[in-house]
Amino acid sequence: MMFTIGVVARLIAQIVLLGPVTFVRGSEVRGFLGQSITLPCSYSVRVNGETKMCWGRGWCTRTYCSETLVTTNGKAVTSTISPKYHLDGKIEEGDVSLTVDNLGEEDGGRYCCRVQIRGLFNDQIDYSDLLILEAPSPVMTPPITDVTHTTEHGNKFSSSTNSPSISPTKQNSTQTPHSTALEELARSLVGPVLLAFRASVLICFIVITVFLCKWKCKYSTKELLS
């Protein structure tokens, strides 16, 4: 019995202090100094139709939003205290999320979105607790230093150092003096090997031709003697 009386007393206190509210939800949103942030709030137009709503700071009062920032009539914004606060979503479709520009430390705290739903105990309230963070510092990339190397054959190539932003794949593809010298040596041997191969083919062709000529001459001589 005492438990039931306590529940009824808390319900009456909620109605007196906050007004007829049956659906309350909240979320924490984090934003960076100097940037913009969007606080979510939406309702079902298909179920409730286009209806008035407001955004305010702190707790919503029994009658309306405290420290009202923006109000709408269900189709468009009807008032706003500053261009800093605006609704970018499709209001006629129930998207009444609030965008706050150029965040400062004073913008941190609780925001209230109150949607007036027809009927008793039907108003919807969404709370957003905005936490302001320091903007992340930009990451500085060290300058790239070009180093020129000379191989034993006098060829030059350049490589980049002091650049942590280079991917591992790119680092692995950088040539070293040793690998470049081997490549130069291989290229220098291609010419003589190819020339020797061509000379061998030519010599074999000459030997075969001479052998065929001798055999043909010998065969012809035997035919004449017979």
C-alpha positions in Angstrom: 0.0 0.0 0.0 2.8 2.4 1.0 4.6 1.5 -2.3 1.6 2.4 -4.4 1.1 5.7 -2.6 4.8 6.5 -3.2 4.6 5.8 -7.0 1.4 7.9 -7.3 3.1 10.8 -5.4 6.2 10.7 -7.8 3.9 10.6 -10.8 2.0 13.7 -9.6 5.2 15.5 -8.9 6.4 14.7 -12.4 3.2 16.1 -13.9 3.4 19.3 -11.9 7.1 20.0 -12.5 7.6 18.8 -16.1 4.1 18.7 -17.6 2.3 15.9 -19.3 5.2 13.8 -20.5 5.0 10.1 -21.3 8.1 9.5 -23.5 11.5 10.8 -22.4 14.8 9.7 -23.8 18.3 11.1 -23.7 21.8 10.8 -25.3 25.3 12.2 -24.9 26.7 14.1 -27.9 30.4 15.2 -28.1 31.6 18.2 -30.2 34.8 20.0 -30.7 35.5 23.7 -30.1 34.9 25.9 -33.1 33.1 23.2 -35.1 29.4 22.3 -35.6 27.3 19.6 -34.0 23.8 18.2 -34.6 21.7 17.1 -31.6 19.2 14.4 -32.7 15.4 14.6 -32.4 12.6 13.2 -34.5 9.0 12.1 -34.3 6.6 10.1 -36.5 4.5 12.5 -38.7 2.6 9.5 -40.1 1.3 8.6 -36.6 1.1 12.1 -34.9 0.8 14.4 -37.9 2.7 17.7 -38.2 2.9 19.3 -34.8 4.6 22.1 -33.0 7.9 21.6 -31.2 10.7 23.6 -29.5 14.4 23.3 -28.5 15.6 24.8 -25.2 18.4 24.7 -22.7 18.2 22.7 -19.5 15.0 20.9 -18.4 11.7 21.4 -20.2 9.2 23.1 -18.0 5.6 22.1 -17.4 4.3 24.4 -20.2 7.1 24.7 -22.8 10.9 24.7 -23.3 13.0 26.7 -20.9 15.5 29.2 -22.5 13.8 28.5 -25.8 16.3 28.4 -28.8 14.1 27.4 -31.8 10.4 26.8 -32.3 8.5 25.3 -35.3 4.9 25.0 -36.4 5.3 21.5 -37.8 6.3 22.7 -41.3 8.9 25.4 -40.8 10.9 27.3 -38.2 8.8 30.0 -36.6 11.5 31.6 -34.4 15.1 31.3 -33.4 17.2 33.4 -31.0 20.3 33.3 -33.3 21.6 32.0 -36.6 23.9 29.8 -34.5 20.9 27.5 -34.0 19.1 26.0 -37.0 17.2 22.9 -38.2 18.7 21.4 -41.4 16.4 18.3 -41.6 13.0 17.9 -43.2 10.8 19.3 -40.6 7.6 18.3 -42.4 8.8 14.7 -42.2 9.5 14.8 -38.4 13.3 15.5 -38.5 13.8 18.3 -36.0 17.4 17.7 -35.1 19.2 20.9 -33.9 22.5 22.1 -35.4 24.7 24.3 -33.3 27.5 26.2 -35.1 30.9 27.5 -33.9 30.8 25.6 -30.6 32.2 27.3 -27.5 32.7 26.2 -23.9 29.5 28.0 -23.0 27.5 25.7 -25.3 28.1 22.6 -23.2 25.3 21.2 -21.1 21.8 19.9 -21.5 19.4 20.6 -24.4 15.7 19.7 -24.5 13.6 18.9 -27.6 9.9 18.9 -26.8 7.3 17.8 -29.4 3.7 18.6 -28.6 1.7 15.4 -29.2 -2.1 15.7 -29.1 -3.8 14.1 -26.1 -3.1 13.8 -22.4 0.3 12.4 -21.3 1.5 12.3 -25.0 4.2 15.0 -25.3 7.6 13.7 -26.4 10.8 15.0 -24.8 14.4 14.2 -25.9 17.4 15.3 -23.8 20.9 15.7 -25.3 23.9 16.3 -23.0 26.5 18.2 -25.1 30.1 17.7 -24.1 32.6 20.1 -25.6 36.1 18.8 -26.3 39.3 20.5 -27.4 39.8 20.4 -31.2 42.4 17.8 -32.2 45.8 19.3 -33.2 46.9 18.7 -36.8 49.5 16.0 -37.4 52.7 17.4 -38.7 54.5 15.4 -41.4 58.3 15.8 -41.4 59.8 17.1 -44.7 61.2 14.5 -47.2 64.9 14.6 -47.8 66.2 13.5 -51.2 69.6 11.6 -51.0 71.5 10.9 -54.3 73.6 7.7 -54.5 76.2 6.8 -57.1 76.8 3.2 -58.2 80.1 1.7 -59.1 79.2 2.1 -62.8 78.7 5.9 -62.3 74.9 5.7 -62.5 73.0 7.9 -60.1 69.7 7.4 -58.4 67.8 9.2 -55.6 65.9 7.9 -52.6 63.8 9.6 -50.0 64.5 9.5 -46.2 63.0 10.9 -43.0 59.4 10.4 -44.2 57.3 8.3 -41.7 54.2 8.7 -43.9 55.6 6.5 -46.6 53.8 3.2 -46.7 55.7 -0.1 -46.0 55.1 -1.2 -49.6 56.7 2.0 -50.9 59.6 1.6 -48.5 60.2 -1.9 -49.7 60.3 -0.8 -53.3 63.1 1.7 -52.7 66.3 0.5 -54.4 69.6 0.1 -52.5 73.1 0.6 -54.1 73.8 -3.1 -53.9 70.6 -4.1 -55.8 71.2 -1.4 -58.4 74.8 -2.5 -59.0 73.6 -6.1 -59.6 71.0 -4.8 -62.1 73.6 -2.7 -63.9 75.9 -5.8 -64.1 73.1 -8.0 -65.4 72.2 -5.4 -68.1 75.9 -5.1 -69.1 76.2 -8.8 -69.6 73.1 -9.1 -71.8 74.9 -7.6 -74.8 78.0 -9.9 -74.9 75.9 -13.0 -74.2 73.5 -12.1 -77.0 76.4 -11.4 -79.4 78.0 -14.8 -78.5 74.8 -16.6 -79.1 74.4 -15.0 -82.5 78.0 -15.8 -83.4 77.5 -19.5 -82.4 74.4 -19.7 -84.5 76.3 -18.2 -87.5 79.2 -20.6 -87.0 76.9 -23.6 -86.9 75.2 -22.4 -90.0 78.5 -22.1 -91.9 79.7 -25.5 -90.7 76.4 -27.1 -91.8 76.6 -25.3 -95.2 80.2 -26.4 -95.8 79.4 -30.0 -94.8 76.4 -30.1 -97.2 78.5 -28.7 -100.0 81.3 -31.3 -99.6 78.8 -34.1 -99.4 77.0 -32.9 -102.5 80.2 -32.5 -104.5 81.4 -36.0 -103.4 78.0 -37.5 -104.4 78.1 -35.8 -107.8 81.7 -37.0 -108.5 80.7 -40.7 -107.8 77.8 -40.3 -110.2 80.1 -39.1 -113.0 82.6 -41.9 -112.5 79.9 -44.5 -112.6 
